[in-house]
Each structure stands twice: as C-alpha cells, then as structure tokens.
C-alpha cells in the first residue's frame, strides 16, 4: 500500500530493493490492533524503549569504565565526577534498570490478569519469560561492575549458589570466577557478558514481537478478533497513547535520576570492595528480593536454588496449568480474587527478602513461598475445572459500542477503559 513516504522517489528506490519502509508501515502504522486496548497495554512499548535507553547509556559508560579490580571503583567515581554528564549517564543507567523491571513486571502481571499466555500465544509468552531471564542475568552482572562492597559480596554469595549443583557445581563456580575466588578474571568476564547480553536480548525481543504480530494482540475481553470492525490501525490511535505513557514514565524516571538517585541502591556500595570485611546484611537489588526470599525459605542450599529458579521457570508451563477456556479475569470472578492475593503475596515476598532471615521473617517467607507455587500448581488448575465464568461478549466492537452507549460490557478493573481510543501498544 502506498504511504505518504512513498511519494518520494528516493524512498521508492530504497523500498523496492529493501522494503524497510513497507515493513515499518505494515507493523507500526497499519497494524490492526484490537480497538479496546486499555492503558495496561502501554507497558510492552515502554519496556522496549527502556531497553534502548539501557543500551545507549551502557555503551557510553563502557567508554570510560575500566574492568580491573584495582581500577573499576575509581573509574566509576571518575565517570561520576570528571566525565561531562557522566553522573547523569550512570544514574540513568542504574535507575533505568529499575524502571525497566517495573514496566516488565507490570507487563507480566497484565498478561496474567488477561490470560495473554493462552493458546495460540504460548510461544509469545515463552519469549517473554526468556527476556525476563536475560534481564535478570544482565542486571546481576552489571550490579557487580562498580566493585563496591555490596557488589563484591553479592557476586560472591550468588555465584556460590551454583556450587550446590551435584557433581559439576564446584567446577562451574571456578569457571565462572576464573579462579578460586571472585577476583579480576571474574570482573572481566562479568563486564564482557554484561555488554553482550543486551544485544542478545534485542534478538529475543524481535522474536517476541514477531510472534505477537503473527498471532495478533490479546485484548481486555480475551476474545478473538472476528472482523475488521474489531480492529483499528495502530497509528495514530495507540502511538498517541504510547506517547502519553512515555511522558509519564520519563517523568517518574527523572524524579529518581535528579532527586532520588541512590534511593534504590545500597550506601555501602560506595565503599570499595574489601574481601576481608563482610557486610552485616547482604541483599540483592529490589527486583530480585521476592526470589531471594524464596531461596532463603528452603533450609537446604540445593533445594533453595531449585525453588528460586522454578519460581520463574514455572511460567513456561503456565499455559497448560491454567485449564480455564476463558482468558480474561474480567469474566472469572473467583480467579480475579486469587490474582490480587497472588500479587499481594509477591509484594510480601519482596518485603521478606529485604529483611534478615531471622525470627518471624523465616516463617512468613516460607508461607508466602508455599502459596506462590500453590497458586500455579493447585489453584489455577482447579479453578479452570470448577469456576463458573461470566458470559463472553459476541465481539470486540459490539462490546465497545455497548460501553460507549452506556451499557456495561464487562467488569473492568479500576483505572481501565475499553473505549476505542483508550489503549496502548502490545
């Protein structure tokens, strides 16, 4: 189809040989998106934008960083004090990682609420889980690079967990360290992998978007597109809404960068790494705290590692654990209640992970960890068999018309909207 850009002969010449403009028009402008997407669908696009921010700021920081145990801490301080705008690049990168996880976690919980993992979007969901794994790996590697006290000891504690693997654990740890302790070879390897993983992440994001555009976006009603009346072009309707979300996200990020740059970090990390002085309480970054709580909830070291990895890996089989034929929680009144309980459980796990493993925190962490797995392995399979769901609308466009005409199309959660111009990207 001819677009305004194709009026230019240079564009026509390029597009005939490499149809990049046609591809962009098909997937970014004319892409038929469900007409009832709400603001929860903004977070996929926001995650992509934050990935770009992290890569750009990371490349700039790498130009001034020295991956050596004697120089890494001072090179970080050099970036903060001597490099022009270096402080802003570092704070953007550090707080941008937190913002990246915020939008991705919201994106995941939105998928859990609206059933975006169900057929035929299983591979789309798998790509999202792989993205989460890569994000976690890259962020952990990056946390070690400043070579402060918390960086060093977090690397020592977390990498030591691999030694719990039978037979090969000790060998894997020594290979990862490049020796018999966390030292210069470890820092070099972590820097190399931290630089590499975001580009690998870009490749998986491309597959994620490919799967999305092949099977089309899910929507708040969780029903399939049945006709052209159910869709509207992605641009300008959802690009405008994405710009609103982008403005809000950058506003929040700016508050942390300029006013609360170290709010989410540990002050002890501004002390150079000392292998002879162990911090009183070693904690990872906030976005790892729920998994850290699950790890500590199991008394056995190997069992804790298995539970921690399984807490994310279980998402791979979620499309088959949820036996309900209805996607959206809007039409599943009992599942909706359990969803909010599960969300609260994740917050409590994060709170437990931030506190020392002693006293009541141990019991609370174990109870919440048990419930975390019970939600997926017991509650979801049983609800699909016994829950009585509400009737689904006949079509997306009819539900939108009913909503606009004052009728109640469905029980939307607070803050959502099903109007044709109230959506974001997928």
C-alpha positions as CSV (number, residue, x, y, z in Angstrom):
1,X,0.0,0.0,0.0
2,X,1.2,3.5,-0.8
3,X,2.1,5.7,2.1
4,X,3.0,9.4,2.2
5,X,6.7,8.4,2.3
6,X,6.4,6.5,-0.9
7,X,5.7,9.8,-2.8
8,X,9.5,10.4,-2.6
9,X,11.5,8.8,-5.3
10,X,14.4,8.0,-3.1
11,X,12.2,6.2,-0.7
12,X,10.6,4.2,-3.6
13,X,14.1,3.3,-4.9
14,X,15.2,2.0,-1.4
15,X,11.9,0.3,-0.6
16,X,11.9,-1.6,-4.0
17,X,15.3,-3.1,-3.1
18,X,14.9,-3.3,0.7
19,X,11.2,-3.0,1.8
20,X,12.0,-1.5,5.1
21,X,9.5,1.4,4.7
22,X,6.7,-1.0,3.7
23,X,7.6,-3.2,6.6
24,X,7.5,-0.3,9.1
25,X,4.2,0.9,7.6
26,X,2.7,-2.6,7.9
27,X,3.8,-3.2,11.5
28,X,3.9,0.2,13.1
29,X,1.2,2.2,11.3
30,X,-1.4,-0.1,9.7
31,X,-1.1,-3.0,12.1
32,X,-4.7,-4.0,13.0
33,X,-4.8,-3.7,16.8
34,X,-7.9,-4.6,18.8
35,X,-10.0,-1.5,19.3
36,X,-10.5,-2.0,23.0
37,X,-6.9,-2.0,24.3
38,X,-6.5,-0.1,27.6
39,X,-3.6,1.6,29.2
40,X,-2.2,-1.6,30.6
41,X,-1.1,-2.4,27.0
42,X,1.3,0.6,27.1
43,X,4.0,-1.3,29.1
44,X,5.2,-3.5,26.2
45,X,6.3,-0.5,24.2
46,X,7.7,1.2,27.3
47,X,9.8,-1.9,28.0
48,X,11.2,-1.7,24.5
49,X,12.1,2.0,25.0
50,X,13.8,1.3,28.3
51,X,15.9,-1.4,26.6
52,X,17.1,1.2,24.1
53,X,17.9,3.6,27.0
54,X,19.9,1.0,28.8
55,X,21.9,0.1,25.7
56,X,22.7,3.7,24.8
57,X,23.7,4.7,28.3
58,X,25.6,1.4,28.8
59,X,27.7,2.0,25.7
60,X,28.6,5.5,26.8
61,X,29.5,4.2,30.3
62,X,31.7,1.4,28.8
63,X,33.8,4.0,27.1
64,X,35.0,5.3,30.5
65,X,34.9,2.2,32.6
66,X,37.9,0.0,33.4
67,X,37.2,-3.7,34.2
68,X,40.0,-4.2,36.7
69,X,39.7,-4.8,40.4
70,X,42.3,-2.1,41.1
71,X,40.7,0.4,38.8
72,X,37.0,-0.4,38.5
73,X,35.8,1.5,41.6
74,X,37.9,4.6,40.8
75,X,36.8,4.5,37.1
76,X,33.2,4.6,38.3
77,X,34.0,7.6,40.5
78,X,35.8,9.2,37.5
79,X,32.6,8.8,35.5
80,X,30.6,10.5,38.3
81,X,33.0,13.4,38.9
82,X,35.1,14.0,35.8
83,X,33.2,12.9,32.7
84,X,30.9,15.5,31.3
85,X,27.3,14.5,32.1
86,X,28.8,11.2,33.4
87,X,26.8,11.4,36.6
88,X,23.6,11.6,34.6
89,X,24.5,8.7,32.4
90,X,25.3,6.5,35.4
91,X,22.1,7.5,37.2
92,X,20.1,7.0,34.1
93,X,21.6,3.5,33.7
94,X,21.2,2.5,37.3
95,X,17.7,3.8,37.9
96,X,16.8,2.9,34.3
97,X,17.4,-0.8,35.2
98,X,14.8,-0.4,38.0
99,X,12.4,1.3,35.7
100,X,12.9,-1.5,33.1
101,X,11.9,-4.1,35.7
102,X,8.9,-2.0,36.8
103,X,7.4,-1.9,33.4
104,X,8.3,-5.5,32.6
105,X,6.7,-6.8,35.8
106,X,3.6,-4.8,35.2
107,X,3.6,-6.2,31.6
108,X,3.8,-9.7,33.0
109,X,1.1,-9.2,35.6
110,X,-1.2,-7.7,32.9
111,X,-0.6,-10.9,30.9
112,X,-1.5,-13.0,34.0
113,X,-4.7,-11.0,34.5
114,X,-5.9,-11.0,31.0
115,X,-4.7,-14.5,30.0
116,X,-2.3,-13.4,27.4
117,X,-0.3,-16.7,27.8
118,X,-3.1,-18.9,26.4
119,X,-3.4,-20.5,23.0
120,X,-2.3,-19.5,20.4
121,X,0.2,-17.2,22.2
122,X,2.2,-19.8,24.1
123,X,5.5,-19.1,22.2
124,X,4.9,-15.4,22.5
125,X,4.7,-16.0,26.3
126,X,7.8,-18.2,26.3
127,X,9.8,-15.4,24.5
128,X,8.7,-13.1,27.3
129,X,9.9,-15.4,30.0
130,X,13.3,-15.8,28.3
131,X,13.5,-12.0,28.1
132,X,13.0,-11.9,31.9
133,X,15.8,-14.4,32.4
134,X,18.1,-12.4,30.2
135,X,17.2,-9.2,32.0
136,X,17.9,-10.7,35.4
137,X,21.3,-12.1,34.2
138,X,22.4,-8.8,32.7
139,X,21.3,-6.7,35.7
140,X,23.1,-9.0,38.1
141,X,26.3,-8.8,36.1
142,X,26.0,-5.1,35.9
143,X,25.5,-4.8,39.7
144,X,28.9,-6.3,40.2
145,X,30.8,-3.8,37.9
146,X,31.1,-0.8,40.3
147,X,33.1,-3.1,42.5
148,X,31.8,-1.7,45.8
149,X,31.3,-3.7,48.9
150,X,27.7,-4.9,48.1
151,X,28.7,-5.6,44.5
152,X,31.6,-7.8,45.6
153,X,29.7,-9.8,48.3
154,X,26.5,-10.1,46.3
155,X,28.6,-11.7,43.5
156,X,30.3,-14.0,46.0
157,X,27.1,-15.2,47.6
158,X,25.0,-15.6,44.4
159,X,27.7,-17.3,42.3
160,X,28.4,-19.7,45.3
161,X,24.9,-21.0,44.9
162,X,25.9,-22.7,41.7
163,X,28.2,-25.0,43.8
164,X,25.0,-26.7,45.1
165,X,24.6,-28.4,41.7
166,X,25.7,-32.0,42.2
167,X,29.0,-33.2,40.7
168,X,29.7,-30.2,38.5
169,X,28.8,-27.3,40.8
170,X,32.3,-26.6,42.1
171,X,33.8,-26.8,38.6
172,X,31.1,-24.4,37.2
173,X,31.8,-21.9,40.0
174,X,35.6,-21.9,39.4
175,X,35.0,-21.5,35.7
176,X,32.7,-18.5,36.3
177,X,35.1,-17.0,38.7
178,X,38.1,-17.7,36.5
179,X,39.9,-18.9,39.6
180,X,39.2,-19.9,43.2
181,X,37.5,-16.6,44.4
182,X,35.8,-13.6,43.0
183,X,38.7,-11.6,41.5
184,X,39.9,-9.8,38.4
185,X,39.1,-12.6,36.0
186,X,35.5,-12.6,37.4
187,X,35.2,-8.9,36.9
188,X,36.4,-9.2,33.3
189,X,34.0,-12.0,32.5
190,X,31.1,-10.2,34.1
191,X,31.8,-7.0,32.1
192,X,32.1,-8.9,28.8
193,X,28.8,-10.8,29.4
194,X,27.0,-7.7,30.7
195,X,27.9,-5.9,27.5
196,X,26.8,-8.9,25.3
197,X,23.5,-9.9,26.9
198,X,21.5,-6.7,26.0
199,X,22.2,-7.4,22.3
200,X,21.1,-11.0,22.7
201,X,18.1,-9.6,24.5
202,X,17.3,-7.5,21.4
203,X,17.2,-10.6,19.3
204,X,14.7,-12.3,21.6
205,X,12.6,-9.1,21.7
206,X,12.5,-9.3,17.9
207,X,11.2,-12.8,18.1
208,X,8.7,-11.7,20.8
209,X,7.3,-9.0,18.5
210,X,7.3,-11.3,15.5
211,X,5.2,-13.8,17.4
212,X,2.9,-11.0,18.6
213,X,2.3,-9.6,15.2
214,X,1.7,-13.1,13.8
215,X,-1.0,-14.2,16.2
216,X,-2.2,-10.6,16.9
217,X,-2.6,-8.9,20.3
218,X,-4.7,-10.2,23.1
219,X,-7.3,-7.7,24.5
220,X,-9.0,-7.0,27.8
221,X,-12.0,-9.1,26.8
222,X,-9.8,-12.0,25.9
223,X,-11.8,-12.9,22.8
224,X,-10.5,-13.3,19.3
225,X,-10.8,-10.7,16.5
226,X,-13.7,-11.8,14.3
227,X,-13.8,-9.0,11.7
228,X,-12.2,-5.7,10.6
229,X,-14.8,-3.9,12.9
230,X,-12.9,-5.3,15.9
231,X,-9.6,-3.5,15.0
232,X,-8.2,-0.1,14.4
233,X,-4.9,1.0,12.9
234,X,-2.1,1.0,15.4
235,X,-1.2,4.6,14.4
236,X,-2.3,7.2,15.3
237,X,-4.6,5.7,17.9
238,X,-2.2,3.8,20.0
239,X,1.0,5.6,19.2
240,X,-0.6,8.7,20.7
241,X,-1.4,6.8,23.9
242,X,2.1,5.3,24.0
243,X,3.5,8.9,23.9
244,X,1.3,9.7,27.0
245,X,2.7,6.6,28.7
246,X,6.2,7.5,27.7
247,X,5.9,11.0,29.1
248,X,4.7,9.6,32.5
249,X,7.4,7.0,32.6
250,X,10.2,9.5,31.8
251,X,8.7,11.9,34.4
252,X,9.0,9.3,37.1
253,X,12.4,8.2,36.0
254,X,13.6,11.9,36.0
255,X,12.4,12.2,39.7
256,X,14.7,9.4,40.7
257,X,17.6,10.5,38.4
258,X,17.7,14.1,39.6
259,X,16.2,13.9,43.1
260,X,16.5,10.3,44.4
261,X,19.4,8.8,42.5
262,X,20.5,6.5,45.3
263,X,17.1,5.7,46.8
264,X,17.0,2.2,45.4
265,X,20.7,1.4,46.0
266,X,22.8,0.5,49.0
267,X,25.0,3.2,50.5
268,X,27.6,0.5,51.4
269,X,28.3,0.1,47.7
270,X,30.1,3.5,47.8
271,X,32.8,1.7,49.8
272,X,35.5,0.0,47.6
273,X,35.2,-3.9,47.7
274,X,37.1,-5.5,50.5
275,X,37.3,-9.3,50.6
276,X,38.3,-9.1,54.3
277,X,35.2,-7.2,55.5
278,X,31.8,-8.9,55.2
279,X,28.7,-6.6,55.3
280,X,26.2,-7.3,58.1
281,X,23.4,-7.9,55.7
282,X,23.9,-8.8,52.1
283,X,20.9,-8.1,49.8
284,X,20.4,-8.0,46.0
285,X,18.7,-5.2,44.1
286,X,15.0,-4.8,44.9
287,X,13.7,-6.5,41.8
288,X,15.4,-9.8,43.0
289,X,14.0,-9.7,46.5
290,X,11.0,-12.0,46.0
291,X,13.2,-14.7,44.5
292,X,15.8,-14.1,47.2
293,X,13.1,-14.7,49.8
294,X,12.1,-18.0,48.1
295,X,15.7,-19.0,48.1
296,X,16.1,-18.5,51.8
297,X,12.7,-20.1,52.6
298,X,14.2,-23.6,51.9
299,X,16.7,-24.8,54.5
300,X,18.6,-26.9,52.0
301,X,21.0,-25.0,49.7
302,X,20.3,-27.0,46.6
303,X,16.6,-27.0,47.3
304,X,16.6,-23.3,47.7
305,X,18.4,-22.8,44.3
306,X,15.9,-25.2,42.6
307,X,12.9,-23.3,44.2
308,X,14.3,-19.9,43.1
309,X,14.8,-21.0,39.5
310,X,11.5,-22.8,39.5
311,X,9.7,-19.7,40.6
312,X,10.4,-18.2,37.2
313,X,10.7,-21.4,35.1
314,X,7.1,-22.4,36.1
315,X,5.9,-19.6,33.9
316,X,6.9,-21.7,30.9
317,X,4.2,-24.3,31.6
318,X,1.6,-21.7,32.8
319,X,-0.5,-22.0,29.5
320,X,-1.2,-25.7,30.5
321,X,-1.5,-25.2,34.2
322,X,-4.4,-22.8,33.6
323,X,-7.2,-25.1,32.5
324,X,-9.9,-22.4,32.0
325,X,-11.1,-21.8,28.5
326,X,-11.8,-18.1,29.3
327,X,-8.8,-15.9,29.0
328,X,-9.7,-12.6,30.8
329,X,-10.1,-12.3,34.5
330,X,-13.0,-9.9,33.9
331,X,-15.2,-13.0,33.3
332,X,-13.6,-15.1,36.0
333,X,-14.8,-13.7,39.4
334,X,-13.0,-16.2,41.6
335,X,-9.7,-16.2,39.7
336,X,-9.8,-12.4,39.9
337,X,-9.7,-12.6,43.7
338,X,-6.9,-15.1,43.7
339,X,-5.0,-12.9,41.3
340,X,-4.9,-10.0,43.7
341,X,-4.0,-12.3,46.6
342,X,-1.1,-13.6,44.4
343,X,0.0,-10.1,43.7
344,X,0.0,-9.2,47.4
345,X,2.0,-12.4,48.1
346,X,4.7,-11.3,45.7
347,X,4.9,-7.9,47.5
348,X,5.2,-9.7,50.8
349,X,8.0,-11.9,49.5
350,X,9.9,-8.8,48.4
351,X,9.5,-7.3,51.9
352,X,10.7,-10.5,53.5
353,X,13.7,-10.7,51.1
354,X,14.8,-7.2,52.1
355,X,15.0,-8.2,55.8
356,X,17.4,-10.6,57.6
357,X,16.4,-14.3,57.6
358,X,15.6,-14.5,61.3
359,X,12.6,-14.6,63.6
360,X,9.1,-14.2,62.0
361,X,10.6,-13.4,58.6
362,X,11.6,-17.0,58.1
363,X,8.0,-18.3,58.8
364,X,6.4,-15.6,56.7
365,X,8.8,-16.3,53.8
366,X,8.0,-20.0,53.9
367,X,4.2,-19.5,54.0
368,X,4.4,-17.0,51.1
369,X,6.7,-19.3,49.1
370,X,4.3,-22.2,49.5
371,X,1.4,-20.0,48.4
372,X,3.4,-18.8,45.4
373,X,3.8,-22.3,44.0
374,X,0.3,-23.4,45.1
375,X,-1.2,-20.6,43.0
376,X,0.2,-22.1,39.9
377,X,0.2,-25.8,40.7
378,X,-3.1,-26.1,42.6
379,X,-5.3,-23.1,42.5
380,X,-5.2,-22.4,38.7
381,X,-5.7,-26.0,37.5
382,X,-8.7,-26.4,39.9
383,X,-10.3,-23.1,39.1
384,X,-10.3,-23.9,35.4
385,X,-12.5,-27.0,36.2
386,X,-14.9,-25.7,38.8
387,X,-15.1,-21.9,38.3
388,X,-18.4,-20.6,36.9
389,X,-17.4,-17.8,34.4
390,X,-19.5,-14.9,33.2
391,X,-20.8,-14.9,29.6
392,X,-18.4,-13.5,27.0
393,X,-19.4,-10.7,24.6
394,X,-20.2,-11.6,21.0
395,X,-17.4,-9.5,19.6
396,X,-15.0,-6.7,20.5
397,X,-16.7,-4.0,18.5
398,X,-20.1,-4.8,20.0
399,X,-18.7,-4.6,23.5
400,X,-17.1,-1.3,22.7
401,X,-20.4,0.1,21.3
402,X,-22.3,-1.2,24.4
403,X,-19.7,0.6,26.6
404,X,-19.9,3.9,24.7
405,X,-23.7,3.7,24.7
406,X,-23.8,3.5,28.4
407,X,-24.1,-0.3,28.7
408,X,-21.9,-2.4,30.9
409,X,-19.8,-4.6,28.6
410,X,-17.7,-6.2,31.4
411,X,-16.4,-5.7,34.9
412,X,-13.2,-3.8,34.2
413,X,-10.7,-3.3,37.0
414,X,-10.3,0.2,38.5
415,X,-8.5,2.6,36.2
416,X,-9.1,0.7,32.9
417,X,-11.1,1.7,29.9
418,X,-12.4,-0.2,26.9
419,X,-13.0,2.7,24.5
420,X,-11.5,2.6,21.0
421,X,-9.1,5.4,21.8
422,X,-8.1,4.3,25.3
423,X,-5.4,1.8,24.6
424,X,-1.6,1.4,24.4
425,X,0.7,-0.8,22.4
426,X,1.1,-4.5,22.9
